[in-house]
Structure formats: structure tokens, C-alpha cells
Amino acid sequence: MQLDIRNYYEVMLMEILSEEGLLDELPEDYIADLACVTLNQLPVRYVHHLVDTYFYEDLNEQQNMRNEIYEALEKSRAFLKSRLMKTAEE
């Protein structure tokens, strides 16, 4: 049996990366690292059907989640940039 459940933060993060055009601009490995580092800073929120989530979700709650993602994304970008610079120096 396979359940169709997803982490809603992951879905929203990928939407944000797509909206910003980063999925097309950045290498796939970097996107994967960026997503992992970002998601590890966020709580997990599993959903069964995304359509239901969009319908029943409070707009303030959705905006709060997006703000959390943007904040975690900024920290992740800074972290990965510092790691890349450190690697380049070695």
C-alpha cells in the first residue's frame, strides 16, 4: 500500500523556488542542497490532498508559513554560500 501524503512545507518551498525562477537558473544539485537545508529548519506538516489544504487553509496561516520559508531560505542561502567560499579557499 502506498499513501499519497506530502510535507506541505516542501510543496510550498518548491512553489517559491519556481516563482523566483531559481529552478531554471541554478544547478539541480544546488537546488537539492538548498531545499534540504531549508526544510531541516522548518516544522513538518503532512497533508493528504493538496486541494483540500488550499481550500480549507486560512490565508493568514498560509502567509505565515510562506514567511517562515523565506526566512529559512535566506539562512540556507547564506549557509551554502559560506560553505562554497570555504571550499574554494581550500
MOPAC internal coordinates of N, CA, C and O (Angstrom, degrees):
PM7 1SCF
backbone

  N    0.0000 0     0.00 0     0.00 0    0    0    0
  C    1.4443 1     0.00 0     0.00 0    1    0    0
  C    1.5329 1   108.56 1     0.00 0    2    1    0
  O    1.2310 1   120.93 1   -45.86 1    3    2    1
  N    1.3085 1   115.83 1   134.14 1    3    2    1
  C    1.4562 1   121.02 1   178.09 1    5    3    2
  C    1.5262 1   109.02 1  -119.67 1    6    5    3
  O    1.2310 1   121.12 1   -56.13 1    7    6    5
  N    1.3187 1   115.46 1   123.87 1    7    6    5
  C    1.4587 1   120.55 1   179.81 1    9    7    6
  C    1.5174 1   109.99 1   -90.76 1   10    9    7
  O    1.2310 1   121.09 1   -37.58 1   11   10    9
  N    1.3058 1   115.51 1   142.42 1   11   10    9
  C    1.4591 1   120.96 1   178.45 1   13   11   10
  C    1.5251 1   108.93 1   -98.66 1   14   13   11
  O    1.2310 1   121.44 1  -102.48 1   15   14   13
  N    1.3356 1   114.85 1    77.52 1   15   14   13
  C    1.4557 1   119.85 1   178.03 1   17   15   14
  C    1.5222 1   108.42 1  -121.20 1   18   17   15
  O    1.2310 1   121.02 1   -28.79 1   19   18   17
  N    1.3259 1   115.66 1   151.21 1   19   18   17
  C    1.4679 1   120.58 1  -177.38 1   21   19   18
  C    1.5157 1   109.61 1  -141.28 1   22   21   19
  O    1.2310 1   121.57 1   -24.87 1   23   22   21
  N    1.3136 1   114.60 1   155.13 1   23   22   21
  C    1.4548 1   120.96 1   172.29 1   25   23   22
  C    1.5315 1   106.37 1   -83.61 1   26   25   23
  O    1.2310 1   120.66 1   -64.36 1   27   26   25
  N    1.3163 1   116.34 1   115.64 1   27   26   25
  C    1.4583 1   120.92 1  -175.07 1   29   27   26
  C    1.5268 1   111.80 1   -63.69 1   30   29   27
  O    1.2310 1   120.08 1   147.70 1   31   30   29
  N    1.3296 1   117.45 1   -32.30 1   31   30   29
  C    1.4651 1   119.76 1   176.31 1   33   31   30
  C    1.5288 1   110.71 1   -63.17 1   34   33   31
  O    1.2310 1   120.43 1   143.12 1   35   34   33
  N    1.3088 1   116.79 1   -36.88 1   35   34   33
  C    1.4666 1   120.21 1   177.88 1   37   35   34
  C    1.5241 1   110.65 1   -64.28 1   38   37   35
  O    1.2310 1   120.63 1   136.51 1   39   38   37
  N    1.3093 1   116.39 1   -43.49 1   39   38   37
  C    1.4647 1   121.27 1   178.69 1   41   39   38
  C    1.5267 1   110.04 1   -61.14 1   42   41   39
  O    1.2310 1   120.66 1   132.98 1   43   42   41
  N    1.3247 1   116.34 1   -47.02 1   43   42   41
  C    1.4655 1   120.41 1  -178.83 1   45   43   42
  C    1.5266 1   111.39 1   -65.88 1   46   45   43
  O    1.2310 1   120.23 1   141.05 1   47   46   45
  N    1.3310 1   117.16 1   -38.95 1   47   46   45
  C    1.4621 1   120.22 1   178.18 1   49   47   46
  C    1.5223 1   110.50 1   -61.11 1   50   49   47
  O    1.2310 1   120.02 1   134.61 1   51   50   49
  N    1.3169 1   117.56 1   -45.39 1   51   50   49
  C    1.4590 1   120.49 1  -179.92 1   53   51   50
  C    1.5279 1   110.83 1   -64.61 1   54   53   51
  O    1.2310 1   119.95 1   144.55 1   55   54   53
  N    1.3272 1   117.70 1   -35.45 1   55   54   53
  C    1.4682 1   120.88 1   175.56 1   57   55   54
  C    1.5269 1   110.52 1   -62.88 1   58   57   55
  O    1.2310 1   120.41 1   136.38 1   59   58   57
  N    1.3207 1   116.82 1   -43.62 1   59   58   57
  C    1.4673 1   121.23 1   179.98 1   61   59   58
  C    1.5206 1   110.45 1   -64.60 1   62   61   59
  O    1.2310 1   120.11 1   134.65 1   63   62   61
  N    1.3224 1   117.39 1   -45.35 1   63   62   61
  C    1.4682 1   120.69 1   178.96 1   65   63   62
  C    1.5242 1   110.78 1   -61.10 1   66   65   63
  O    1.2310 1   120.71 1   142.21 1   67   66   65
  N    1.3196 1   116.24 1   -37.79 1   67   66   65
  C    1.4617 1   120.83 1   178.16 1   69   67   66
  C    1.5293 1   110.92 1   -68.84 1   70   69   67
  O    1.2310 1   120.45 1   134.82 1   71   70   69
  N    1.3352 1   116.75 1   -45.18 1   71   70   69
  C    1.4672 1   121.17 1   179.39 1   73   71   70
  C    1.5261 1   111.50 1   -58.47 1   74   73   71
  O    1.2310 1   120.56 1   143.11 1   75   74   73
  N    1.3277 1   116.54 1   -36.89 1   75   74   73
  C    1.4618 1   121.16 1  -178.75 1   77   75   74
  C    1.5266 1   112.51 1   -82.94 1   78   77   75
  O    1.2310 1   120.38 1   177.11 1   79   78   77
  N    1.3294 1   116.87 1    -2.89 1   79   78   77
  C    1.4579 1   120.84 1   178.94 1   81   79   78
  C    1.5159 1   114.11 1    77.27 1   82   81   79
  O    1.2310 1   120.20 1  -170.75 1   83   82   81
  N    1.3213 1   117.22 1     9.25 1   83   82   81
  C    1.4587 1   120.56 1  -176.64 1   85   83   82
  C    1.5245 1   113.04 1   -71.18 1   86   85   83
  O    1.2310 1   120.21 1   151.69 1   87   86   85
  N    1.3206 1   117.20 1   -28.31 1   87   86   85
  C    1.4671 1   119.68 1  -179.59 1   89   87   86
  C    1.5212 1   111.54 1   -64.22 1   90   89   87
  O    1.2310 1   120.61 1   150.55 1   91   90   89
  N    1.3232 1   116.43 1   -29.45 1   91   90   89
  C    1.4609 1   120.85 1   179.85 1   93   91   90
  C    1.5259 1   112.34 1   -90.17 1   94   93   91
  O    1.2310 1   120.32 1   155.35 1   95   94   93
  N    1.3310 1   117.00 1   -24.65 1   95   94   93
  C    1.4619 1   121.36 1  -173.24 1   97   95   94
  C    1.5216 1   114.21 1   -90.64 1   98   97   95
  O    1.2310 1   120.11 1   146.70 1   99   98   97
  N    1.3141 1   117.39 1   -33.30 1   99   98   97
  C    1.4581 1   120.99 1  -171.29 1  101   99   98
  C    1.5250 1   111.77 1  -103.58 1  102  101   99
  O    1.2310 1   120.19 1   -27.37 1  103  102  101
  N    1.3411 1   117.25 1   152.63 1  103  102  101
  C    1.4700 1   120.63 1   177.72 1  105  103  102
  C    1.5331 1   111.16 1   -61.88 1  106  105  103
  O    1.2310 1   120.98 1   -32.14 1  107  106  105
  N    1.3067 1   115.73 1   147.86 1  107  106  105
  C    1.4628 1   121.72 1  -176.79 1  109  107  106
  C    1.5312 1   111.93 1   -58.94 1  110  109  107
  O    1.2310 1   119.94 1   138.89 1  111  110  109
  N    1.3302 1   117.71 1   -41.11 1  111  110  109
  C    1.4645 1   120.53 1   179.58 1  113  111  110
  C    1.5270 1   111.34 1   -62.84 1  114  113  111
  O    1.2310 1   120.70 1   140.32 1  115  114  113
  N    1.3291 1   116.27 1   -39.68 1  115  114  113
  C    1.4646 1   119.71 1   178.65 1  117  115  114
  C    1.5273 1   110.32 1   -66.27 1  118  117  115
  O    1.2310 1   120.18 1   138.12 1  119  118  117
  N    1.3247 1   117.26 1   -41.88 1  119  118  117
  C    1.4701 1   121.45 1   177.92 1  121  119  118
  C    1.5255 1   109.69 1   -59.93 1  122  121  119
  O    1.2310 1   120.43 1   136.73 1  123  122  121
  N    1.3294 1   116.79 1   -43.27 1  123  122  121
  C    1.4647 1   120.47 1   179.67 1  125  123  122
  C    1.5257 1   110.62 1   -62.16 1  126  125  123
  O    1.2310 1   120.45 1   134.88 1  127  126  125
  N    1.3360 1   116.75 1   -45.12 1  127  126  125
  C    1.4666 1   120.29 1   178.13 1  129  127  126
  C    1.5231 1   110.84 1   -63.17 1  130  129  127
  O    1.2310 1   120.62 1   135.61 1  131  130  129
  N    1.3200 1   116.43 1   -44.39 1  131  130  129
  C    1.4602 1   121.57 1   179.76 1  133  131  130
  C    1.5296 1   110.59 1   -60.54 1  134  133  131
  O    1.2310 1   120.42 1   136.09 1  135  134  133
  N    1.3157 1   116.79 1   -43.91 1  135  134  133
  C    1.4644 1   121.13 1   179.84 1  137  135  134
  C    1.5288 1   110.84 1   -64.25 1  138  137  135
  O    1.2310 1   120.28 1   134.97 1  139  138  137
  N    1.3233 1   117.08 1   -45.03 1  139  138  137
  C    1.4681 1   120.33 1  -179.15 1  141  139  138
  C    1.5218 1   111.77 1   -63.12 1  142  141  139
  O    1.2310 1   120.42 1   132.40 1  143  142  141
  N    1.3276 1   116.79 1   -47.60 1  143  142  141
  C    1.4646 1   120.45 1  -179.06 1  145  143  142
  C    1.5304 1   109.98 1   -63.45 1  146  145  143
  O    1.2310 1   120.39 1   139.91 1  147  146  145
  N    1.3141 1   116.87 1   -40.09 1  147  146  145
  C    1.4669 1   120.99 1   179.64 1  149  147  146
  C    1.5216 1   111.00 1   -66.57 1  150  149  147
  O    1.2310 1   120.26 1   130.61 1  151  150  149
  N    1.3238 1   117.11 1   -49.39 1  151  150  149
  C    1.4642 1   120.67 1  -176.97 1  153  151  150
  C    1.5245 1   112.44 1   -65.09 1  154  153  151
  O    1.2310 1   120.04 1   150.29 1  155  154  153
  N    1.3221 1   117.54 1   -29.71 1  155  154  153
  C    1.4643 1   120.14 1   178.36 1  157  155  154
  C    1.5256 1   112.49 1   -68.38 1  158  157  155
  O    1.2310 1   119.83 1   165.53 1  159  158  157
  N    1.3144 1   117.92 1   -14.47 1  159  158  157
  C    1.4675 1   122.16 1   177.34 1  161  159  158
  C    1.5282 1   112.22 1   -91.83 1  162  161  159
  O    1.2310 1   120.32 1   170.07 1  163  162  161
  N    1.3123 1   116.98 1    -9.93 1  163  162  161
  C    1.4615 1   121.85 1  -172.50 1  165  163  162
  C    1.5224 1   111.47 1  -108.43 1  166  165  163
  O    1.2310 1   120.47 1   -25.37 1  167  166  165
  N    1.3296 1   116.70 1   154.63 1  167  166  165
  C    1.4641 1   118.72 1   173.84 1  169  167  166
  C    1.5282 1   109.75 1   -69.37 1  170  169  167
  O    1.2310 1   121.20 1   -14.96 1  171  170  169
  N    1.2972 1   115.32 1   165.04 1  171  170  169
  C    1.4644 1   120.39 1   177.94 1  173  171  170
  C    1.5246 1   107.78 1   -99.15 1  174  173  171
  O    1.2310 1   121.19 1   -43.98 1  175  174  173
  N    1.3262 1   115.34 1   136.02 1  175  174  173
  C    1.4672 1   120.26 1   176.91 1  177  175  174
  C    1.5216 1   107.56 1  -137.37 1  178  177  175
  O    1.2310 1   121.46 1   -79.99 1  179  178  177
  N    1.3154 1   114.80 1   100.01 1  179  178  177
  C    1.4556 1   119.61 1  -177.87 1  181  179  178
  C    1.5241 1   110.83 1   -83.72 1  182  181  179
  O    1.2310 1   121.56 1   -38.91 1  183  182  181
  N    1.3197 1   114.61 1   141.09 1  183  182  181
  C    1.4623 1   121.28 1   176.67 1  185  183  182
  C    1.5214 1   108.77 1  -131.60 1  186  185  183
  O    1.2310 1   121.47 1   -25.55 1  187  186  185
  N    1.3057 1   114.79 1   154.45 1  187  186  185
  C    1.4555 1   120.03 1   178.81 1  189  187  186
  C    1.5214 1   110.67 1   -92.66 1  190  189  187
  O    1.2310 1   120.33 1   127.15 1  191  190  189
  N    1.3027 1   116.97 1   -52.85 1  191  190  189
  C    1.4633 1   121.46 1  -179.93 1  193  191  190
  C    1.5245 1   109.10 1  -121.74 1  194  193  191
  O    1.2310 1   120.42 1   -59.19 1  195  194  193
  N    1.3170 1   116.80 1   120.81 1  195  194  193
  C    1.4599 1   120.23 1   179.82 1  197  195  194
  C    1.5206 1   112.05 1   -62.66 1  198  197  195
  O    1.2310 1   120.37 1   144.47 1  199  198  197
  N    1.3095 1   116.89 1   -35.53 1  199  198  197
  C    1.4637 1   120.68 1  -179.14 1  201  199  198
  C    1.5225 1   110.01 1   -60.08 1  202  201  199
  O    1.2310 1   120.31 1   136.34 1  203  202  201
  N    1.3269 1   117.01 1   -43.66 1  203  202  201
  C    1.4643 1   120.62 1   178.23 1  205  203  202
  C    1.5206 1   110.94 1   -63.49 1  206  205  203
  O    1.2310 1   120.73 1   141.20 1  207  206  205
  N    1.3097 1   116.20 1   -38.80 1  207  206  205
  C    1.4618 1   120.67 1  -179.34 1  209  207  206
  C    1.5156 1   110.45 1   -63.19 1  210  209  207
  O    1.2310 1   120.39 1   134.38 1  211  210  209
  N    1.3257 1   116.86 1   -45.62 1  211  210  209
  C    1.4631 1   120.24 1   179.21 1  213  211  210
  C    1.5308 1   111.02 1   -62.32 1  214  213  211
  O    1.2310 1   120.59 1   143.00 1  215  214  213
  N    1.3248 1   116.47 1   -37.00 1  215  214  213
  C    1.4576 1   120.77 1  -176.16 1  217  215  214
  C    1.5288 1   112.13 1   -73.40 1  218  217  215
  O    1.2310 1   120.37 1   135.46 1  219  218  217
  N    1.3318 1   116.89 1   -44.54 1  219  218  217
  C    1.4588 1   120.91 1  -172.88 1  221  219  218
  C    1.5258 1   114.20 1   -91.53 1  222  221  219
  O    1.2310 1   120.01 1   168.96 1  223  222  221
  N    1.2931 1   117.58 1   -11.04 1  223  222  221
  C    1.4528 1   120.57 1  -174.27 1  225  223  222
  C    1.5279 1   111.78 1   -75.46 1  226  225  223
  O    1.2310 1   121.12 1   -42.68 1  227  226  225
  N    1.3019 1   115.47 1   137.32 1  227  226  225
  C    1.4548 1   122.42 1   175.00 1  229  227  226
  C    1.5312 1   108.76 1   -70.77 1  230  229  227
  O    1.2310 1   120.14 1   -43.97 1  231  230  229
  N    1.3277 1   117.33 1   136.03 1  231  230  229
  C    1.4635 1   121.03 1  -177.85 1  233  231  230
  C    1.5263 1   112.29 1   -62.70 1  234  233  231
  O    1.2310 1   120.24 1   144.67 1  235  234  233
  N    1.3243 1   117.15 1   -35.33 1  235  234  233
  C    1.4690 1   120.00 1   176.88 1  237  235  234
  C    1.5190 1   111.00 1   -64.82 1  238  237  235
  O    1.2310 1   120.90 1   139.40 1  239  238  237
  N    1.3223 1   115.89 1   -40.60 1  239  238  237
  C    1.4642 1   120.41 1   178.49 1  241  239  238
  C    1.5278 1   110.57 1   -63.64 1  242  241  239
  O    1.2310 1   120.57 1   137.05 1  243  242  241
  N    1.3110 1   116.51 1   -42.95 1  243  242  241
  C    1.4606 1   120.21 1   178.74 1  245  243  242
  C    1.5321 1   110.54 1   -63.25 1  246  245  243
  O    1.2310 1   119.83 1   138.23 1  247  246  245
  N    1.3228 1   117.94 1   -41.77 1  247  246  245
  C    1.4623 1   120.93 1   178.70 1  249  247  246
  C    1.5228 1   110.97 1   -65.56 1  250  249  247
  O    1.2310 1   120.29 1   140.71 1  251  250  249
  N    1.3287 1   117.05 1   -39.29 1  251  250  249
  C    1.4631 1   120.39 1   176.51 1  253  251  250
  C    1.5259 1   111.13 1   -61.61 1  254  253  251
  O    1.2310 1   120.62 1   138.69 1  255  254  253
  N    1.3168 1   116.42 1   -41.31 1  255  254  253
  C    1.4631 1   120.41 1   178.57 1  257  255  254
  C    1.5290 1   110.28 1   -64.79 1  258  257  255
  O    1.2310 1   120.18 1   137.37 1  259  258  257
  N    1.3185 1   117.25 1   -42.63 1  259  258  257
  C    1.4696 1   120.66 1   178.02 1  261  259  258
  C    1.5302 1   110.60 1   -61.89 1  262  261  259
  O    1.2310 1   120.44 1   139.34 1  263  262  261
  N    1.3253 1   116.77 1   -40.66 1  263  262  261
  C    1.4651 1   120.39 1   177.74 1  265  263  262
  C    1.5263 1   111.08 1   -62.54 1  266  265  263
  O    1.2310 1   120.60 1   138.11 1  267  266  265
  N    1.3325 1   116.45 1   -41.89 1  267  266  265
  C    1.4660 1   120.53 1   176.58 1  269  267  266
  C    1.5289 1   110.77 1   -59.77 1  270  269  267
  O    1.2310 1   121.11 1   138.45 1  271  270  269
  N    1.3234 1   115.47 1   -41.55 1  271  270  269
  C    1.4647 1   120.20 1  -179.21 1  273  271  270
  C    1.5207 1   110.40 1   -66.45 1  274  273  271
  O    1.2310 1   120.02 1   134.64 1  275  274  273
  N    1.3280 1   117.56 1   -45.36 1  275  274  273
  C    1.4691 1   120.43 1   179.15 1  277  275  274
  C    1.5296 1   111.25 1   -59.86 1  278  277  275
  O    1.2310 1   120.57 1   138.48 1  279  278  277
  N    1.3267 1   116.51 1   -41.52 1  279  278  277
  C    1.4648 1   120.55 1   179.15 1  281  279  278
  C    1.5338 1   110.63 1   -64.13 1  282  281  279
  O    1.2310 1   120.47 1   133.68 1  283  282  281
  N    1.3234 1   116.70 1   -46.32 1  283  282  281
  C    1.4648 1   120.64 1   178.86 1  285  283  282
  C    1.5260 1   110.83 1   -65.17 1  286  285  283
  O    1.2310 1   120.48 1   144.00 1  287  286  285
  N    1.3138 1   116.69 1   -36.00 1  287  286  285
  C    1.4641 1   121.73 1   179.86 1  289  287  286
  C    1.5260 1   110.67 1   -64.88 1  290  289  287
  O    1.2310 1   120.20 1   137.90 1  291  290  289
  N    1.3164 1   117.22 1   -42.10 1  291  290  289
  C    1.4684 1   120.87 1   177.60 1  293  291  290
  C    1.5223 1   111.03 1   -61.60 1  294  293  291
  O    1.2310 1   120.49 1   134.75 1  295  294  293
  N    1.3338 1   116.67 1   -45.25 1  295  294  293
  C    1.4646 1   120.77 1   178.24 1  297  295  294
  C    1.5257 1   110.67 1   -62.10 1  298  297  295
  O    1.2310 1   120.64 1   140.26 1  299  298  297
  N    1.3186 1   116.39 1   -39.74 1  299  298  297
  C    1.4651 1   121.02 1  -179.15 1  301  299  298
  C    1.5194 1   111.30 1   -66.70 1  302  301  299
  O    1.2310 1   120.50 1   137.97 1  303  302  301
  N    1.3198 1   116.66 1   -42.03 1  303  302  301
  C    1.4675 1   120.31 1   177.55 1  305  303  302
  C    1.5259 1   110.58 1   -60.58 1  306  305  303
  O    1.2310 1   120.45 1   135.31 1  307  306  305
  N    1.3247 1   116.75 1   -44.69 1  307  306  305
  C    1.4642 1   120.85 1   179.30 1  309  307  306
  C    1.5268 1   110.54 1   -63.85 1  310  309  307
  O    1.2310 1   120.40 1   137.73 1  311  310  309
  N    1.3190 1   116.85 1   -42.27 1  311  310  309
  C    1.4614 1   121.10 1   179.39 1  313  311  310
  C    1.5252 1   110.98 1   -62.19 1  314  313  311
  O    1.2310 1   120.46 1   131.00 1  315  314  313
  N    1.3248 1   116.72 1   -49.00 1  315  314  313
  C    1.4659 1   120.18 1  -178.81 1  317  315  314
  C    1.5233 1   111.14 1   -65.83 1  318  317  315
  O    1.2310 1   120.13 1   142.95 1  319  318  317
  N    1.3160 1   117.35 1   -37.05 1  319  318  317
  C    1.4609 1   120.52 1   178.03 1  321  319  318
  C    1.5260 1   110.20 1   -62.73 1  322  321  319
  O    1.2310 1   120.45 1   136.24 1  323  322  321
  N    1.3287 1   116.75 1   -43.76 1  323  322  321
  C    1.4680 1   119.96 1   179.72 1  325  323  322
  C    1.5229 1   110.93 1   -65.27 1  326  325  323
  O    1.2310 1   120.21 1   143.54 1  327  326  325
  N    1.3260 1   117.21 1   -36.46 1  327  326  325
  C    1.4720 1   120.80 1   178.22 1  329  327  326
  C    1.5233 1   110.72 1   -67.96 1  330  329  327
  O    1.2310 1   120.55 1   139.70 1  331  330  329
  N    1.3270 1   116.54 1   -40.30 1  331  330  329
  C    1.4669 1   120.02 1   178.75 1  333  331  330
  C    1.5224 1   110.86 1   -65.86 1  334  333  331
  O    1.2310 1   120.53 1   139.82 1  335  334  333
  N    1.3278 1   116.59 1   -40.18 1  335  334  333
  C    1.4621 1   120.12 1   178.97 1  337  335  334
  C    1.5254 1   110.49 1   -66.61 1  338  337  335
  O    1.2310 1   120.57 1   140.46 1  339  338  337
  N    1.3172 1   116.52 1   -39.54 1  339  338  337
  C    1.4582 1   121.49 1   179.22 1  341  339  338
  C    1.5270 1   110.15 1   -63.97 1  342  341  339
  O    1.2310 1   120.34 1   137.57 1  343  342  341
  N    1.3299 1   116.95 1   -42.43 1  343  342  341
  C    1.4612 1   122.00 1   179.12 1  345  343  342
  C    1.5199 1   110.47 1   -65.19 1  346  345  343
  O    1.2310 1   120.07 1   140.63 1  347  346  345
  N    1.3215 1   117.47 1   -39.37 1  347  346  345
  C    1.4657 1   121.74 1  -179.43 1  349  347  346
  C    1.5245 1   111.43 1   -66.20 1  350  349  347
  O    1.2310 1   120.41 1   149.07 1  351  350  349
  N    1.3309 1   116.83 1   -30.93 1  351  350  349
  C    1.4566 1   121.08 1  -179.70 1  353  351  350
  C    1.5233 1   112.35 1   -74.47 1  354  353  351
  O    1.2310 1   120.32 1   155.75 1  355  354  353
  N    1.3128 1   117.00 1   -24.25 1  355  354  353
  C    1.4757 1   121.03 1  -176.29 1  357  355  354
  C    1.4900 1   112.88 1   -78.12 1  358  357  355
  O    1.2310 1   120.10 1   180.00 1  359  358  357

